Amino acid sequence: IFIWILARSVGFSILQAVLSAGFATLFGILLGLLLGLSTHKITRGISFLNRSIGHIAFYLPTVTISLIVLQISRSADSFPQRGLWPIVWAHFLINCCFVGASTEKRVRDYLNGEGLAIFEMAALVGANNLTLYWNVFRKVVLDEFKSFFPLILMWSFSAFSTVLILGGGPEYSAPELLLFYSLKTDFDATRIFLIMLTQ
């Protein structure tokens, strides 16, 4: 039965890490792309707010973010208090604005540097805007995705405190929690070795 619980916790960790990294990276890149490509005055305020919230959420301890998500889910009747989606939501809050701020900076740097020359050359040749924006997408966004997705995946997979606060029971557990409980309760050396081996 322990092997089944361990396999289930590894599967849950992989699932929540992939969902967390996917949502945070995709929405963060979309936010950064919209802010980076827009030239409207309102965008500057949203950009400042995004950077501020992103850095505050990124530098707050994950325990604080997890407790905020737990409190919000307690006040919202339709949102579950514990389980997969609160954990994904907490990881999303921690990482999305940070990815958005980085993507916005990359888009603006690209458009003011190498991209500016490409846009000017394309205007001379008569290329349409769709081709130009595809070039920005291909150059910047795919690079950002390749950079941030694995990083957030690693952070989310090894998120001990978030899963401890927002998880619940063996179905919403992680190998780190099993290790914690094994060390805390019975100190079974075989179990501890198997858990450490899976990590």
Contacts in CASP RR format, 6 or more apart in sequence:
PFRMAT RR
TARGET T0000
AUTHOR 0000-0000-0000
METHOD contacts of the structure
MODEL  1
IFIWILARSVGFSILQAVLSAGFATLFGILLGLLLGLSTHKITRGISFLN
RSIGHIAFYLPTVTISLIVLQISRSADSFPQRGLWPIVWAHFLINCCFVG
ASTEKRVRDYLNGEGLAIFEMAALVGANNLTLYWNVFRKVVLDEFKSFFP
LILMWSFSAFSTVLILGGGPEYSAPELLLFYSLKTDFDATRIFLIMLTQ
2 191 0 8 1.000
2 194 0 8 1.000
3 194 0 8 1.000
5 170 0 8 1.000
5 173 0 8 1.000
5 178 0 8 1.000
6 175 0 8 1.000
6 178 0 8 1.000
6 194 0 8 1.000
6 195 0 8 1.000
6 198 0 8 1.000
8 170 0 8 1.000
8 171 0 8 1.000
8 173 0 8 1.000
9 170 0 8 1.000
9 173 0 8 1.000
9 174 0 8 1.000
9 175 0 8 1.000
9 177 0 8 1.000
9 178 0 8 1.000
10 175 0 8 1.000
10 198 0 8 1.000
12 84 0 8 1.000
12 171 0 8 1.000
12 172 0 8 1.000
12 173 0 8 1.000
12 174 0 8 1.000
13 157 0 8 1.000
13 163 0 8 1.000
13 174 0 8 1.000
13 175 0 8 1.000
14 157 0 8 1.000
15 84 0 8 1.000
16 84 0 8 1.000
16 87 0 8 1.000
16 88 0 8 1.000
16 91 0 8 1.000
16 156 0 8 1.000
16 163 0 8 1.000
17 153 0 8 1.000
17 154 0 8 1.000
17 156 0 8 1.000
17 157 0 8 1.000
18 153 0 8 1.000
19 84 0 8 1.000
19 88 0 8 1.000
20 87 0 8 1.000
20 88 0 8 1.000
20 91 0 8 1.000
20 92 0 8 1.000
20 95 0 8 1.000
20 152 0 8 1.000
20 153 0 8 1.000
20 156 0 8 1.000
21 91 0 8 1.000
21 95 0 8 1.000
21 148 0 8 1.000
21 149 0 8 1.000
21 150 0 8 1.000
21 152 0 8 1.000
21 153 0 8 1.000
21 156 0 8 1.000
22 149 0 8 1.000
22 152 0 8 1.000
23 88 0 8 1.000
23 91 0 8 1.000
23 92 0 8 1.000
23 96 0 8 1.000
24 91 0 8 1.000
24 92 0 8 1.000
24 94 0 8 1.000
24 95 0 8 1.000
24 96 0 8 1.000
24 99 0 8 1.000
24 148 0 8 1.000
24 152 0 8 1.000
25 95 0 8 1.000
25 99 0 8 1.000
25 144 0 8 1.000
25 145 0 8 1.000
25 148 0 8 1.000
25 149 0 8 1.000
25 152 0 8 1.000
26 145 0 8 1.000
27 92 0 8 1.000
27 96 0 8 1.000
28 95 0 8 1.000
28 96 0 8 1.000
28 97 0 8 1.000
28 99 0 8 1.000
28 100 0 8 1.000
28 103 0 8 1.000
29 99 0 8 1.000
29 100 0 8 1.000
29 103 0 8 1.000
29 141 0 8 1.000
29 144 0 8 1.000
29 145 0 8 1.000
29 148 0 8 1.000
31 50 0 8 1.000
31 96 0 8 1.000
31 97 0 8 1.000
31 99 0 8 1.000
31 100 0 8 1.000
31 103 0 8 1.000
31 104 0 8 1.000
32 50 0 8 1.000
32 99 0 8 1.000
32 100 0 8 1.000
32 101 0 8 1.000
32 103 0 8 1.000
32 104 0 8 1.000
32 107 0 8 1.000
33 103 0 8 1.000
33 104 0 8 1.000
33 107 0 8 1.000
33 136 0 8 1.000
33 137 0 8 1.000
33 140 0 8 1.000
33 141 0 8 1.000
35 43 0 8 1.000
35 46 0 8 1.000
35 47 0 8 1.000
35 50 0 8 1.000
35 100 0 8 1.000
35 104 0 8 1.000
35 107 0 8 1.000
36 43 0 8 1.000
36 47 0 8 1.000
36 103 0 8 1.000
36 104 0 8 1.000
36 107 0 8 1.000
36 108 0 8 1.000
36 111 0 8 1.000
37 107 0 8 1.000
37 111 0 8 1.000
37 133 0 8 1.000
37 136 0 8 1.000
47 101 0 8 1.000
47 104 0 8 1.000
50 97 0 8 1.000
50 100 0 8 1.000
50 101 0 8 1.000
50 104 0 8 1.000
51 97 0 8 1.000
51 101 0 8 1.000
53 97 0 8 1.000
54 96 0 8 1.000
54 97 0 8 1.000
54 98 0 8 1.000
54 101 0 8 1.000
55 97 0 8 1.000
55 98 0 8 1.000
55 101 0 8 1.000
57 65 0 8 1.000
57 93 0 8 1.000
57 94 0 8 1.000
57 97 0 8 1.000
57 98 0 8 1.000
58 94 0 8 1.000
58 95 0 8 1.000
58 97 0 8 1.000
58 98 0 8 1.000
60 94 0 8 1.000
61 161 0 8 1.000
62 90 0 8 1.000
62 94 0 8 1.000
62 159 0 8 1.000
62 161 0 8 1.000
62 162 0 8 1.000
63 161 0 8 1.000
63 165 0 8 1.000
65 90 0 8 1.000
65 93 0 8 1.000
65 94 0 8 1.000
65 162 0 8 1.000
66 90 0 8 1.000
66 161 0 8 1.000
66 162 0 8 1.000
66 165 0 8 1.000
66 166 0 8 1.000
67 165 0 8 1.000
68 93 0 8 1.000
69 86 0 8 1.000
69 89 0 8 1.000
69 90 0 8 1.000
69 93 0 8 1.000
69 166 0 8 1.000
70 81 0 8 1.000
70 86 0 8 1.000
70 165 0 8 1.000
70 166 0 8 1.000
72 79 0 8 1.000
73 79 0 8 1.000
73 80 0 8 1.000
73 81 0 8 1.000
73 86 0 8 1.000
73 89 0 8 1.000
74 81 0 8 1.000
79 85 0 8 1.000
79 86 0 8 1.000
80 86 0 8 1.000
82 166 0 8 1.000
82 167 0 8 1.000
82 168 0 8 1.000
82 172 0 8 1.000
83 166 0 8 1.000
83 167 0 8 1.000
83 168 0 8 1.000
83 172 0 8 1.000
84 172 0 8 1.000
86 166 0 8 1.000
86 167 0 8 1.000
87 159 0 8 1.000
87 162 0 8 1.000
87 163 0 8 1.000
87 166 0 8 1.000
87 167 0 8 1.000
87 172 0 8 1.000
90 162 0 8 1.000
90 166 0 8 1.000
91 152 0 8 1.000
91 155 0 8 1.000
91 156 0 8 1.000
91 159 0 8 1.000
91 162 0 8 1.000
94 155 0 8 1.000
95 148 0 8 1.000
95 152 0 8 1.000
95 155 0 8 1.000
99 144 0 8 1.000
99 148 0 8 1.000
99 152 0 8 1.000
102 144 0 8 1.000
102 148 0 8 1.000
103 140 0 8 1.000
103 141 0 8 1.000
103 144 0 8 1.000
106 140 0 8 1.000
106 143 0 8 1.000
106 144 0 8 1.000
107 136 0 8 1.000
107 140 0 8 1.000
110 136 0 8 1.000
110 139 0 8 1.000
110 140 0 8 1.000
111 119 0 8 1.000
111 136 0 8 1.000
114 139 0 8 1.000
115 135 0 8 1.000
115 136 0 8 1.000
115 139 0 8 1.000
118 132 0 8 1.000
118 135 0 8 1.000
119 132 0 8 1.000
122 131 0 8 1.000
122 132 0 8 1.000
157 174 0 8 1.000
158 176 0 8 1.000
159 174 0 8 1.000
160 174 0 8 1.000
160 176 0 8 1.000
160 177 0 8 1.000
160 180 0 8 1.000
163 172 0 8 1.000
163 173 0 8 1.000
163 174 0 8 1.000
163 176 0 8 1.000
163 177 0 8 1.000
164 177 0 8 1.000
164 180 0 8 1.000
166 172 0 8 1.000
167 173 0 8 1.000
175 195 0 8 1.000
175 198 0 8 1.000
175 199 0 8 1.000
176 199 0 8 1.000
178 191 0 8 1.000
178 195 0 8 1.000
179 192 0 8 1.000
179 195 0 8 1.000
179 196 0 8 1.000
179 199 0 8 1.000
182 188 0 8 1.000
182 191 0 8 1.000
182 192 0 8 1.000
182 195 0 8 1.000
183 192 0 8 1.000
END
